[in-house]
Amino acid sequence: MIDKYWLFILACMLPALACGGEIYRWTDDTGQVHYGDTVPSAYQRAAKPVDLNNVEVSDEERQAAAVRLLQEKNLLQQNAESAQPPAPAPQPAPAENQPGSCEEQWLRYDASWACFNPYRTAYGAVKAEAFKHCTEIKAPSCTREAK
């Protein structure tokens, strides 16, 4: 029983022992600096181990990192704002209030459906903000003609 216990403890410790490897720093042919626990064979001679035990960050490095973080946050915010769907053109009144041929009713319905498309979620639901920009038009009761 004791032998199985120690074998279990040893098996649990093996992954922790494997994580205790070294981290290396190397520069590739384009001048890009890389860090990792495995070094490509072409860069093994130039790779140097990184001492992670005595890492000290200066105030200048902290400030530079804070500036980079702020710049990246601003860039992400700008990208998020520019990714918003454009405001669609106003939609006509619902088809049941408008005269017109069956084909015209289907065209209005299709335009309404297209207006709502940018606001659909992955599950097919429509975001509430869509109703500020789009007019919901029910499917016409007449049959669409095949083309």
N, CA, C and O atoms as a GROMACS GRO file, in nm:
protein
  588
    1MET      N    1   0.082  -0.119   0.000
    1MET     CA    2   0.000   0.000   0.000
    1MET      C    3   0.086   0.126   0.000
    1MET      O    4   0.056   0.221  -0.072
    2ILE      N    5   0.192   0.128   0.077
    2ILE     CA    6   0.280   0.243   0.086
    2ILE      C    7   0.350   0.266  -0.048
    2ILE      O    8   0.369   0.380  -0.087
    3ASP      N    9   0.388   0.161  -0.117
    3ASP     CA   10   0.456   0.176  -0.245
    3ASP      C   11   0.367   0.246  -0.347
    3ASP      O   12   0.414   0.331  -0.423
    4LYS      N   13   0.240   0.211  -0.350
    4LYS     CA   14   0.147   0.277  -0.443
    4LYS      C   15   0.130   0.423  -0.407
    4LYS      O   16   0.116   0.508  -0.496
    5TYR      N   17   0.131   0.454  -0.278
    5TYR     CA   18   0.116   0.591  -0.233
    5TYR      C   19   0.232   0.677  -0.285
    5TYR      O   20   0.209   0.784  -0.342
    6TRP      N   21   0.354   0.630  -0.267
    6TRP     CA   22   0.471   0.706  -0.312
    6TRP      C   23   0.478   0.715  -0.464
    6TRP      O   24   0.523   0.815  -0.520
    7LEU      N   25   0.434   0.611  -0.529
    7LEU     CA   26   0.429   0.613  -0.675
    7LEU      C   27   0.331   0.720  -0.724
    7LEU      O   28   0.357   0.789  -0.822
    8PHE      N   29   0.218   0.732  -0.655
    8PHE     CA   30   0.118   0.833  -0.688
    8PHE      C   31   0.176   0.973  -0.666
    8PHE      O   32   0.159   1.062  -0.750
    9ILE      N   33   0.244   0.994  -0.552
    9ILE     CA   34   0.304   1.124  -0.522
    9ILE      C   35   0.408   1.160  -0.629
    9ILE      O   36   0.412   1.273  -0.675
   10LEU      N   37   0.490   1.065  -0.666
   10LEU     CA   38   0.591   1.088  -0.769
   10LEU      C   39   0.526   1.124  -0.902
   10LEU      O   40   0.571   1.216  -0.971
   11ALA      N   41   0.421   1.054  -0.938
   11ALA     CA   42   0.351   1.082  -1.064
   11ALA      C   43   0.291   1.222  -1.064
   11ALA      O   44   0.289   1.289  -1.167
   12CYS      N   45   0.243   1.268  -0.949
   12CYS     CA   46   0.187   1.403  -0.939
   12CYS      C   47   0.296   1.510  -0.947
   12CYS      O   48   0.268   1.621  -0.993
   13MET      N   49   0.416   1.480  -0.905
   13MET     CA   50   0.523   1.578  -0.904
   13MET      C   51   0.594   1.591  -1.038
   13MET      O   52   0.658   1.693  -1.063
   14LEU      N   53   0.583   1.493  -1.125
   14LEU     CA   54   0.655   1.498  -1.253
   14LEU      C   55   0.619   1.620  -1.338
   14LEU      O   56   0.710   1.684  -1.390
   15PRO      N   57   0.490   1.654  -1.353
   15PRO     CA   58   0.462   1.775  -1.434
   15PRO      C   59   0.524   1.900  -1.374
   15PRO      O   60   0.569   1.987  -1.448
   16ALA      N   61   0.526   1.911  -1.242
   16ALA     CA   62   0.586   2.028  -1.178
   16ALA      C   63   0.736   2.034  -1.205
   16ALA      O   64   0.791   2.142  -1.226
   17LEU      N   65   0.800   1.920  -1.205
   17LEU     CA   66   0.943   1.916  -1.234
   17LEU      C   67   0.970   1.956  -1.378
   17LEU      O   68   1.071   2.020  -1.406
   18ALA      N   69   0.883   1.919  -1.469
   18ALA     CA   70   0.901   1.951  -1.610
   18ALA      C   71   0.886   2.100  -1.635
   18ALA      O   72   0.947   2.152  -1.729
   19CYS      N   73   0.808   2.170  -1.554
   19CYS     CA   74   0.787   2.314  -1.573
   19CYS      C   75   0.903   2.397  -1.523
   19CYS      O   76   0.906   2.518  -1.547
   20GLY      N   77   0.996   2.338  -1.455
   20GLY     CA   78   1.106   2.412  -1.397
   20GLY      C   79   1.218   2.439  -1.495
   20GLY      O   80   1.330   2.464  -1.451
   21GLY      N   81   1.195   2.435  -1.624
   21GLY     CA   82   1.298   2.455  -1.724
   21GLY      C   83   1.343   2.599  -1.734
   21GLY      O   84   1.290   2.687  -1.666
   22GLU      N   85   1.441   2.621  -1.818
   22GLU     CA   86   1.496   2.754  -1.836
   22GLU      C   87   1.424   2.829  -1.947
   22GLU      O   88   1.362   2.769  -2.035
   23ILE      N   89   1.434   2.960  -1.942
   23ILE     CA   90   1.383   3.048  -2.046
   23ILE      C   91   1.504   3.107  -2.117
   23ILE      O   92   1.600   3.149  -2.053
   24TYR      N   93   1.498   3.109  -2.249
   24TYR     CA   94   1.610   3.158  -2.329
   24TYR      C   95   1.569   3.281  -2.408
   24TYR      O   96   1.452   3.302  -2.439
   25ARG      N   97   1.671   3.362  -2.441
   25ARG     CA   98   1.652   3.482  -2.523
   25ARG      C   99   1.743   3.469  -2.644
   25ARG      O  100   1.860   3.434  -2.632
   26TRP      N  101   1.687   3.498  -2.763
   26TRP     CA  102   1.768   3.496  -2.884
   26TRP      C  103   1.711   3.595  -2.984
   26TRP      O  104   1.596   3.635  -2.975
   27THR      N  105   1.795   3.633  -3.079
   27THR     CA  106   1.756   3.728  -3.182
   27THR      C  107   1.762   3.656  -3.317
   27THR      O  108   1.862   3.591  -3.348
   28ASP      N  109   1.655   3.669  -3.396
   28ASP     CA  110   1.652   3.601  -3.525
   28ASP      C  111   1.722   3.684  -3.633
   28ASP      O  112   1.778   3.789  -3.603
   29ASP      N  113   1.719   3.637  -3.756
   29ASP     CA  114   1.789   3.703  -3.867
   29ASP      C  115   1.735   3.842  -3.899
   29ASP      O  116   1.807   3.924  -3.955
   30THR      N  117   1.609   3.868  -3.864
   30THR     CA  118   1.549   3.998  -3.894
   30THR      C  119   1.569   4.097  -3.779
   30THR      O  120   1.525   4.211  -3.789
   31GLY      N  121   1.634   4.054  -3.670
   31GLY     CA  122   1.658   4.142  -3.557
   31GLY      C  123   1.550   4.134  -3.451
   31GLY      O  124   1.556   4.207  -3.352
   32GLN      N  125   1.451   4.049  -3.470
   32GLN     CA  126   1.342   4.032  -3.373
   32GLN      C  127   1.391   3.950  -3.254
   32GLN      O  128   1.449   3.843  -3.272
   33VAL      N  129   1.368   4.001  -3.132
   33VAL     CA  130   1.409   3.931  -3.011
   33VAL      C  131   1.298   3.834  -2.970
   33VAL      O  132   1.180   3.870  -2.970
   34HIS      N  133   1.337   3.712  -2.936
   34HIS     CA  134   1.242   3.609  -2.895
   34HIS      C  135   1.280   3.555  -2.758
   34HIS      O  136   1.396   3.555  -2.719
   35TYR      N  137   1.177   3.509  -2.685
   35TYR     CA  138   1.196   3.442  -2.557
   35TYR      C  139   1.120   3.311  -2.563
   35TYR      O  140   1.012   3.304  -2.623
   36GLY      N  141   1.174   3.207  -2.503
   36GLY     CA  142   1.103   3.080  -2.500
   36GLY      C  143   1.181   2.973  -2.427
   36GLY      O  144   1.298   2.991  -2.393
   37ASP      N  145   1.113   2.862  -2.403
   37ASP     CA  146   1.180   2.752  -2.334
   37ASP      C  147   1.247   2.656  -2.431
   37ASP      O  148   1.326   2.572  -2.390
   38THR      N  149   1.215   2.669  -2.559
   38THR     CA  150   1.284   2.591  -2.662
   38THR      C  151   1.336   2.688  -2.768
   38THR      O  152   1.268   2.784  -2.806
   39VAL      N  153   1.456   2.662  -2.814
   39VAL     CA  154   1.521   2.750  -2.910
   39VAL      C  155   1.533   2.676  -3.043
   39VAL      O  156   1.576   2.560  -3.044
   40PRO      N  157   1.497   2.740  -3.155
   40PRO     CA  158   1.517   2.676  -3.285
   40PRO      C  159   1.665   2.642  -3.304
   40PRO      O  160   1.753   2.716  -3.259
   41SER      N  161   1.690   2.533  -3.371
   41SER     CA  162   1.829   2.485  -3.385
   41SER      C  163   1.920   2.589  -3.449
   41SER      O  164   2.039   2.594  -3.416
   42ALA      N  165   1.869   2.672  -3.538
   42ALA     CA  166   1.953   2.772  -3.605
   42ALA      C  167   2.003   2.880  -3.508
   42ALA      O  168   2.102   2.946  -3.537
   43TYR      N  169   1.935   2.897  -3.395
   43TYR     CA  170   1.972   3.004  -3.302
   43TYR      C  171   2.025   2.952  -3.168
   43TYR      O  172   2.040   3.030  -3.074
   44GLN      N  173   2.052   2.823  -3.157
   44GLN     CA  174   2.092   2.767  -3.028
   44GLN      C  175   2.225   2.821  -2.979
   44GLN      O  176   2.245   2.836  -2.859
   45ARG      N  177   2.318   2.850  -3.070
   45ARG     CA  178   2.449   2.902  -3.028
   45ARG      C  179   2.436   3.043  -2.971
   45ARG      O  180   2.509   3.080  -2.879
   46ALA      N  181   2.344   3.122  -3.026
   46ALA     CA  182   2.331   3.262  -2.984
   46ALA      C  183   2.236   3.279  -2.866
   46ALA      O  184   2.233   3.385  -2.804
   47ALA      N  185   2.158   3.177  -2.834
   47ALA     CA  186   2.060   3.188  -2.726
   47ALA      C  187   2.128   3.194  -2.591
   47ALA      O  188   2.226   3.124  -2.565
   48LYS      N  189   2.075   3.280  -2.504
   48LYS     CA  190   2.130   3.296  -2.370
   48LYS      C  191   2.019   3.271  -2.268
   48LYS      O  192   1.906   3.316  -2.287
   49PRO      N  193   2.050   3.199  -2.160
   49PRO     CA  194   1.948   3.178  -2.057
   49PRO      C  195   1.912   3.310  -1.987
   49PRO      O  196   1.998   3.396  -1.967
   50VAL      N  197   1.785   3.324  -1.951
   50VAL     CA  198   1.737   3.444  -1.883
   50VAL      C  199   1.724   3.412  -1.735
   50VAL      O  200   1.661   3.314  -1.697
   51ASP      N  201   1.784   3.497  -1.650
   51ASP     CA  202   1.775   3.478  -1.505
   51ASP      C  203   1.647   3.547  -1.457
   51ASP      O  204   1.640   3.670  -1.454
   52LEU      N  205   1.547   3.468  -1.420
   52LEU     CA  206   1.420   3.523  -1.376
   52LEU      C  207   1.414   3.546  -1.226
   52LEU      O  208   1.315   3.597  -1.175
   53ASN      N  209   1.519   3.508  -1.156
   53ASN     CA  210   1.518   3.523  -1.010
   53ASN      C  211   1.549   3.664  -0.965
   53ASN      O  212   1.496   3.710  -0.864
   54ASN      N  213   1.635   3.734  -1.036
   54ASN     CA  214   1.678   3.867  -0.993
   54ASN      C  215   1.635   3.973  -1.093
   54ASN      O  216   1.716   4.055  -1.137
   55VAL      N  217   1.509   3.973  -1.128
   55VAL     CA  218   1.459   4.070  -1.224
   55VAL      C  219   1.416   4.196  -1.149
   55VAL      O  220   1.335   4.191  -1.057
   56GLU      N  221   1.472   4.309  -1.189
   56GLU     CA  222   1.434   4.437  -1.132
   56GLU      C  223   1.390   4.528  -1.246
   56GLU      O  224   1.456   4.536  -1.350
   57VAL      N  225   1.278   4.595  -1.225
   57VAL     CA  226   1.224   4.684  -1.327
   57VAL      C  227   1.243   4.827  -1.278
   57VAL      O  228   1.202   4.862  -1.167
   58SER      N  229   1.307   4.908  -1.361
   58SER     CA  230   1.332   5.048  -1.323
   58SER      C  231   1.203   5.130  -1.338
   58SER      O  232   1.108   5.087  -1.403
   59ASP      N  233   1.204   5.248  -1.277
   59ASP     CA  234   1.088   5.338  -1.288
   59ASP      C  235   1.066   5.380  -1.434
   59ASP      O  236   0.952   5.393  -1.478
   60GLU      N  237   1.175   5.400  -1.509
   60GLU     CA  238   1.164   5.436  -1.650
   60GLU      C  239   1.095   5.325  -1.729
   60GLU      O  240   1.010   5.352  -1.813
   61GLU      N  241   1.132   5.199  -1.701
   61GLU     CA  242   1.070   5.086  -1.770
   61GLU      C  243   0.922   5.075  -1.734
   61GLU      O  244   0.840   5.043  -1.820
   62ARG      N  245   0.888   5.100  -1.608
   62ARG     CA  246   0.748   5.096  -1.566
   62ARG      C  247   0.668   5.204  -1.638
   62ARG      O  248   0.558   5.179  -1.686
   63GLN      N  249   0.725   5.325  -1.644
   63GLN     CA  250   0.655   5.435  -1.711
   63GLN      C  251   0.639   5.408  -1.860
   63GLN      O  252   0.533   5.435  -1.917
   64ALA      N  253   0.742   5.354  -1.923
   64ALA     CA  254   0.734   5.321  -2.065
   64ALA      C  255   0.628   5.214  -2.089
   64ALA      O  256   0.554   5.221  -2.187
   65ALA      N  257   0.620   5.116  -1.999
   65ALA     CA  258   0.519   5.012  -2.012
   65ALA      C  259   0.380   5.070  -1.994
   65ALA      O  260   0.287   5.030  -2.064
   66ALA      N  261   0.365   5.163  -1.901
   66ALA     CA  262   0.234   5.226  -1.879
   66ALA      C  263   0.191   5.306  -2.002
   66ALA      O  264   0.074   5.305  -2.039
   67VAL      N  265   0.286   5.375  -2.065
   67VAL     CA  266   0.256   5.451  -2.187
   67VAL      C  267   0.214   5.356  -2.299
   67VAL      O  268   0.116   5.382  -2.370
   68ARG      N  269   0.288   5.245  -2.316
   68ARG     CA  270   0.253   5.147  -2.420
   68ARG      C  271   0.114   5.089  -2.394
   68ARG      O  272   0.036   5.071  -2.488
   69LEU      N  273   0.084   5.059  -2.268
   69LEU     CA  274  -0.046   5.004  -2.233
   69LEU      C  275  -0.156   5.103  -2.269
   69LEU      O  276  -0.258   5.063  -2.326
   70LEU      N  277  -0.138   5.229  -2.236
   70LEU     CA  278  -0.238   5.331  -2.268
   70LEU      C  279  -0.256   5.344  -2.419
   70LEU      O  280  -0.368   5.356  -2.467
   71GLN      N  281  -0.145   5.343  -2.492
   71GLN     CA  282  -0.153   5.352  -2.639
   71GLN      C  283  -0.229   5.233  -2.697
   71GLN      O  284  -0.312   5.251  -2.787
   72GLU      N  285  -0.202   5.114  -2.646
   72GLU     CA  286  -0.270   4.994  -2.697
   72GLU      C  287  -0.419   4.997  -2.661
   72GLU      O  288  -0.503   4.956  -2.742
   73LYS      N  289  -0.453   5.044  -2.542
   73LYS     CA  290  -0.593   5.056  -2.504
   73LYS      C  291  -0.666   5.154  -2.596
   73LYS      O  292  -0.778   5.128  -2.640
   74ASN      N  293  -0.601   5.268  -2.624
   74ASN     CA  294  -0.661   5.366  -2.714
   74ASN      C  295  -0.681   5.308  -2.854
   74ASN      O  296  -0.784   5.330  -2.916
   75LEU      N  297  -0.582   5.234  -2.902
   75LEU     CA  298  -0.592   5.172  -3.034
   75LEU      C  299  -0.707   5.072  -3.038
   75LEU      O  300  -0.783   5.067  -3.134
   76LEU      N  301  -0.719   4.990  -2.932
   76LEU     CA  302  -0.829   4.895  -2.926
   76LEU      C  303  -0.963   4.966  -2.923
   76LEU      O  304  -1.058   4.921  -2.988
   77GLN      N  305  -0.972   5.076  -2.850
   77GLN     CA  306  -1.097   5.153  -2.843
   77GLN      C  307  -1.132   5.211  -2.980
   77GLN      O  308  -1.248   5.207  -3.021
   78GLN      N  309  -1.032   5.263  -3.051
   78GLN     CA  310  -1.056   5.318  -3.185
   78GLN      C  311  -1.102   5.208  -3.280
   78GLN      O  312  -1.194   5.229  -3.360
   79ASN      N  313  -1.039   5.092  -3.272
   79ASN     CA  314  -1.078   4.981  -3.358
   79ASN      C  315  -1.219   4.934  -3.327
   79ASN      O  316  -1.295   4.900  -3.417
   80ALA      N  317  -1.255   4.932  -3.199
   80ALA     CA  318  -1.389   4.889  -3.160
   80ALA      C  319  -1.493   4.988  -3.210
   80ALA      O  320  -1.601   4.948  -3.254
   81GLU      N  321  -1.462   5.117  -3.203
   81GLU     CA  322  -1.557   5.219  -3.249
   81GLU      C  323  -1.574   5.214  -3.400
   81GLU      O  324  -1.684   5.231  -3.451
   82SER      N  325  -1.466   5.190  -3.472
   82SER     CA  326  -1.475   5.186  -3.618
   82SER      C  327  -1.540   5.057  -3.667
   82SER      O  328  -1.585   5.050  -3.782
   83ALA      N  329  -1.546   4.954  -3.580
   83ALA     CA  330  -1.606   4.827  -3.620
   83ALA      C  331  -1.757   4.826  -3.603
   83ALA      O  332  -1.823   4.729  -3.640
   84GLN      N  333  -1.813   4.933  -3.547
   84GLN     CA  334  -1.958   4.938  -3.530
   84GLN      C  335  -2.025   4.939  -3.667
   84GLN      O  336  -1.974   5.003  -3.759
   85PRO      N  337  -2.136   4.870  -3.682
   85PRO     CA  338  -2.203   4.872  -3.812
   85PRO      C  339  -2.254   5.012  -3.843
   85PRO      O  340  -2.300   5.083  -3.754
   86PRO      N  341  -2.245   5.052  -3.969
   86PRO     CA  342  -2.292   5.185  -4.005
   86PRO      C  343  -2.443   5.195  -3.984
   86PRO      O  344  -2.516   5.096  -3.993
   87ALA      N  345  -2.488   5.315  -3.954
   87ALA     CA  346  -2.631   5.336  -3.936
   87ALA      C  347  -2.702   5.317  -4.070
   87ALA      O  348  -2.671   5.388  -4.166
   88PRO      N  349  -2.794   5.224  -4.078
   88PRO     CA  350  -2.864   5.199  -4.203
   88PRO      C  351  -2.959   5.313  -4.239
   88PRO      O  352  -2.998   5.394  -4.155
   89ALA      N  353  -2.992   5.318  -4.364
   89ALA     CA  354  -3.086   5.418  -4.412
   89ALA      C  355  -3.223   5.391  -4.352
   89ALA      O  356  -3.256   5.276  -4.322
   90PRO      N  357  -3.303   5.496  -4.332
   90PRO     CA  358  -3.438   5.476  -4.277
   90PRO      C  359  -3.519   5.380  -4.365
   90PRO      O  360  -3.507   5.381  -4.488
   91GLN      N  361  -3.599   5.300  -4.300
   91GLN     CA  362  -3.679   5.199  -4.370
   91GLN      C  363  -3.819   5.253  -4.399
   91GLN      O  364  -3.871   5.338  -4.326
   92PRO      N  365  -3.879   5.203  -4.506
   92PRO     CA  366  -4.017   5.243  -4.536
   92PRO      C  367  -4.113   5.185  -4.432
   92PRO      O  368  -4.077   5.096  -4.355
   93ALA      N  369  -4.233   5.236  -4.431
   93ALA     CA  370  -4.336   5.188  -4.339
   93ALA      C  371  -4.366   5.041  -4.369
   93ALA      O  372  -4.336   4.994  -4.478
   94PRO      N  373  -4.424   4.969  -4.273
   94PRO     CA  374  -4.455   4.828  -4.293
   94PRO      C  375  -4.538   4.802  -4.418
   94PRO      O  376  -4.619   4.885  -4.461
   95ALA      N  377  -4.516   4.683  -4.476
   95ALA     CA  378  -4.579   4.648  -4.604
   95ALA      C  379  -4.730   4.646  -4.596
   95ALA      O  380  -4.797   4.678  -4.694
   96GLU      N  381  -4.786   4.609  -4.480
   96GLU     CA  382  -4.931   4.599  -4.476
   96GLU      C  383  -4.999   4.735  -4.486
   96GLU      O  384  -5.118   4.743  -4.517
   97ASN      N  385  -4.923   4.845  -4.459
   97ASN     CA  386  -4.980   4.979  -4.471
   97ASN      C  387  -4.953   5.041  -4.608
   97ASN      O  388  -4.998   5.152  -4.635
   98GLN      N  389  -4.884   4.971  -4.692
   98GLN     CA  390  -4.849   5.028  -4.822
   98GLN      C  391  -4.909   4.944  -4.933
   98GLN      O  392  -4.904   4.821  -4.931
   99PRO      N  393  -4.965   5.013  -5.029
   99PRO     CA  394  -5.010   4.937  -5.146
   99PRO      C  395  -4.890   4.898  -5.229
   99PRO      O  396  -4.782   4.955  -5.214
  100GLY      N  397  -4.909   4.804  -5.315
  100GLY     CA  398  -4.802   4.765  -5.403
  100GLY      C  399  -4.818   4.620  -5.444
  100GLY      O  400  -4.893   4.544  -5.385
  101SER      N  401  -4.744   4.587  -5.544
  101SER     CA  402  -4.751   4.450  -5.592
  101SER      C  403  -4.683   4.357  -5.491
  101SER      O  404  -4.614   4.402  -5.400
  102CYS      N  405  -4.706   4.232  -5.508
  102CYS     CA  406  -4.644   4.132  -5.421
  102CYS      C  407  -4.492   4.144  -5.427
  102CYS      O  408  -4.424   4.132  -5.325
  103GLU      N  409  -4.440   4.165  -5.545
  103GLU     CA  410  -4.295   4.177  -5.561
  103GLU      C  411  -4.241   4.296  -5.483
  103GLU      O  412  -4.134   4.287  -5.422
  104GLU      N  413  -4.312   4.409  -5.486
  104GLU     CA  414  -4.268   4.527  -5.410
  104GLU      C  415  -4.271   4.500  -5.260
  104GLU      O  416  -4.182   4.545  -5.187
  105GLN      N  417  -4.371   4.428  -5.214
  105GLN     CA  418  -4.379   4.394  -5.072
  105GLN      C  419  -4.260   4.307  -5.031
  105GLN      O  420  -4.202   4.326  -4.925
  106TRP      N  421  -4.226   4.211  -5.117
  106TRP     CA  422  -4.113   4.125  -5.086
  106TRP      C  423  -3.981   4.204  -5.088
  106TRP      O  424  -3.891   4.175  -5.009
  107LEU      N  425  -3.969   4.301  -5.177
  107LEU     CA  426  -3.849   4.384  -5.182
  107LEU      C  427  -3.835   4.464  -5.052
  107LEU      O  428  -3.725   4.473  -4.997
  108ARG      N  429  -3.946   4.521  -5.002
  108ARG     CA  430  -3.942   4.595  -4.876
  108ARG      C  431  -3.906   4.502  -4.759
  108ARG      O  432  -3.829   4.539  -4.671
  109TYR      N  433  -3.963   4.381  -4.760
  109TYR     CA  434  -3.933   4.284  -4.656
  109TYR      C  435  -3.784   4.247  -4.659
  109TYR      O  436  -3.719   4.243  -4.554
  110ASP      N  437  -3.730   4.221  -4.778
  110ASP     CA  438  -3.588   4.186  -4.791
  110ASP      C  439  -3.498   4.300  -4.744
  110ASP      O  440  -3.395   4.276  -4.681
  111ALA      N  441  -3.537   4.425  -4.776
  111ALA     CA  442  -3.458   4.540  -4.732
  111ALA      C  443  -3.460   4.551  -4.579
  111ALA      O  444  -3.358   4.583  -4.517
  112SER      N  445  -3.573   4.524  -4.518
  112SER     CA  446  -3.584   4.526  -4.373
  112SER      C  447  -3.496   4.418  -4.312
  112SER      O  448  -3.424   4.442  -4.214
  113TRP      N  449  -3.501   4.299  -4.369
  113TRP     CA  450  -3.420   4.187  -4.319
  113TRP      C  451  -3.271   4.223  -4.328
  113TRP      O  452  -3.194   4.197  -4.236
  114ALA      N  453  -3.231   4.283  -4.440
  114ALA     CA  454  -3.090   4.321  -4.460
  114ALA      C  455  -3.048   4.428  -4.359
  114ALA      O  456  -2.933   4.428  -4.314
  115CYS      N  457  -3.139   4.518  -4.324
  115CYS     CA  458  -3.107   4.621  -4.226
  115CYS      C  459  -3.077   4.560  -4.090
  115CYS      O  460  -2.988   4.607  -4.019
  116PHE      N  461  -3.151   4.456  -4.054
  116PHE     CA  462  -3.132   4.392  -3.923
  116PHE      C  463  -3.009   4.302  -3.919
  116PHE      O  464  -2.960   4.271  -3.810
  117ASN      N  465  -2.957   4.258  -4.033
  117ASN     CA  466  -2.847   4.161  -4.035
  117ASN      C  467  -2.725   4.200  -3.952
  117ASN      O  468  -2.675   4.115  -3.878
  118PRO      N  469  -2.674   4.324  -3.958
  118PRO     CA  470  -2.556   4.356  -3.879
  118PRO      C  471  -2.579   4.347  -3.728
  118PRO      O  472  -2.484   4.342  -3.650
  119TYR      N  473  -2.705   4.345  -3.687
  119TYR     CA  474  -2.738   4.343  -3.545
  119TYR      C  475  -2.776   4.203  -3.495
  119TYR      O  476  -2.817   4.188  -3.380
  120ARG      N  477  -2.762   4.102  -3.579
  120ARG     CA  478  -2.795   3.965  -3.537
  120ARG      C  479  -2.678   3.904  -3.463
  120ARG      O  480  -2.562   3.924  -3.500
  121THR      N  481  -2.710   3.830  -3.357
  121THR     CA  482  -2.607   3.759  -3.281
  121THR      C  483  -2.580   3.625  -3.346
  121THR      O  484  -2.647   3.587  -3.443
  122ALA      N  485  -2.483   3.554  -3.293
  122ALA     CA  486  -2.449   3.422  -3.346
  122ALA      C  487  -2.565   3.324  -3.332
  122ALA      O  488  -2.572   3.224  -3.403
  123TYR      N  489  -2.656   3.353  -3.240
  123TYR     CA  490  -2.768   3.262  -3.215
  123TYR      C  491  -2.894   3.304  -3.289
  123TYR      O  492  -3.000   3.244  -3.271
  124GLY      N  493  -2.884   3.408  -3.372
  124GLY     CA  494  -2.998   3.451  -3.453
  124GLY      C  495  -3.085   3.557  -3.387
  124GLY      O  496  -3.179   3.606  -3.449
  125ALA      N  497  -3.056   3.593  -3.263
  125ALA     CA  498  -3.134   3.697  -3.196
  125ALA      C  499  -3.094   3.833  -3.253
  125ALA      O  500  -2.987   3.847  -3.312
  126VAL      N  501  -3.179   3.932  -3.235
  126VAL     CA  502  -3.153   4.066  -3.285
  126VAL      C  503  -3.129   4.157  -3.165
  126VAL      O  504  -3.206   4.157  -3.070
  127LYS      N  505  -3.022   4.236  -3.170
  127LYS     CA  506  -2.990   4.330  -3.062
  127LYS      C  507  -3.095   4.441  -3.061
  127LYS      O  508  -3.146   4.481  -3.166
  128ALA      N  509  -3.126   4.491  -2.942
  128ALA     CA  510  -3.232   4.592  -2.926
  128ALA      C  511  -3.201   4.720  -3.003
  128ALA      O  512  -3.292   4.786  -3.052
  129GLU      N  513  -3.073   4.756  -3.014
  129GLU     CA  514  -3.038   4.880  -3.084
  129GLU      C  515  -3.078   4.878  -3.231
  129GLU      O  516  -3.089   4.984  -3.292
  130ALA      N  517  -3.101   4.761  -3.288
  130ALA     CA  518  -3.140   4.751  -3.429
  130ALA      C  519  -3.271   4.822  -3.455
  130ALA      O  520  -3.292   4.878  -3.562
  131PHE      N  521  -3.360   4.820  -3.356
  131PHE     CA  522  -3.493   4.879  -3.376
  131PHE      C  523  -3.488   5.032  -3.376
  131PHE      O  524  -3.588   5.096  -3.410
  132LYS      N  525  -3.374   5.090  -3.339
  132LYS     CA  526  -3.356   5.235  -3.350
  132LYS      C  527  -3.326   5.273  -3.495
  132LYS      O  528  -3.351   5.386  -3.537
  133HIS      N  529  -3.272   5.177  -3.572
  133HIS     CA  530  -3.227   5.206  -3.707
  133HIS      C  531  -3.313   5.138  -3.815
  133HIS      O  532  -3.318   5.185  -3.928
  134CYS      N  533  -3.378   5.031  -3.780
  134CYS     CA  534  -3.450   4.951  -3.879
  134CYS      C  535  -3.598   4.942  -3.846
  134CYS      O  536  -3.637   4.949  -3.730
  135THR      N  537  -3.677   4.926  -3.948
  135THR     CA  538  -3.821   4.906  -3.930
  135THR      C  539  -3.851   4.760  -3.961
  135THR      O  540  -3.816   4.709  -4.067
  136GLU      N  541  -3.916   4.696  -3.867
  136GLU     CA  542  -3.950   4.555  -3.887
  136GLU      C  543  -4.070   4.544  -3.980
  136GLU      O  544  -4.174   4.606  -3.957
  137ILE      N  545  -4.053   4.467  -4.084
  137ILE     CA  546  -4.160   4.443  -4.180
  137ILE      C  547  -4.188   4.294  -4.181
  137ILE      O  548  -4.098   4.212  -4.203
  138LYS      N  549  -4.313   4.260  -4.157
  138LYS     CA  550  -4.353   4.119  -4.155
  138LYS      C  551  -4.349   4.065  -4.298
  138LYS      O  552  -4.364   4.139  -4.395
  139ALA      N  553  -4.329   3.935  -4.308
  139ALA     CA  554  -4.325   3.870  -4.440
  139ALA      C  555  -4.462   3.888  -4.507
  139ALA      O  556  -4.565   3.868  -4.443
  140PRO      N  557  -4.463   3.924  -4.635
  140PRO     CA  558  -4.589   3.940  -4.706
  140PRO      C  559  -4.668   3.809  -4.710
  140PRO      O  560  -4.612   3.700  -4.709
  141SER      N  561  -4.799   3.824  -4.713
  141SER     CA  562  -4.886   3.705  -4.717
  141SER      C  563  -4.893   3.645  -4.856
  141SER      O  564  -4.934   3.530  -4.872
  142CYS      N  565  -4.853   3.722  -4.957
  142CYS     CA  566  -4.857   3.668  -5.093
  142CYS      C  567  -4.733   3.581  -5.116
  142CYS      O  568  -4.633   3.593  -5.044
  143THR      N  569  -4.741   3.495  -5.213
  143THR     CA  570  -4.634   3.400  -5.242
  143THR      C  571  -4.530   3.465  -5.332
  143THR      O  572  -4.564   3.530  -5.432
  144ARG      N  573  -4.403   3.446  -5.296
  144ARG     CA  574  -4.293   3.499  -5.376
  144ARG      C  575  -4.283   3.418  -5.504
  144ARG      O  576  -4.288   3.295  -5.502
  145GLU      N  577  -4.268   3.487  -5.613
  145GLU     CA  578  -4.257   3.418  -5.741
  145GLU      C  579  -4.112   3.374  -5.762
  145GLU      O  580  -4.019   3.448  -5.733
  146ALA      N  581  -4.095   3.253  -5.812
  146ALA     CA  582  -3.962   3.200  -5.841
  146ALA      C  583  -3.905   3.272  -5.962
  146ALA      O  584  -3.975   3.304  -6.058
  147LYS      N  585  -3.775   3.296  -5.955
  147LYS     CA  586  -3.710   3.364  -6.069
  147LYS      C  587  -3.641   3.267  -6.158
  147LYS      O  588  -3.582   3.307  -6.258
   0.00000   0.00000   0.00000
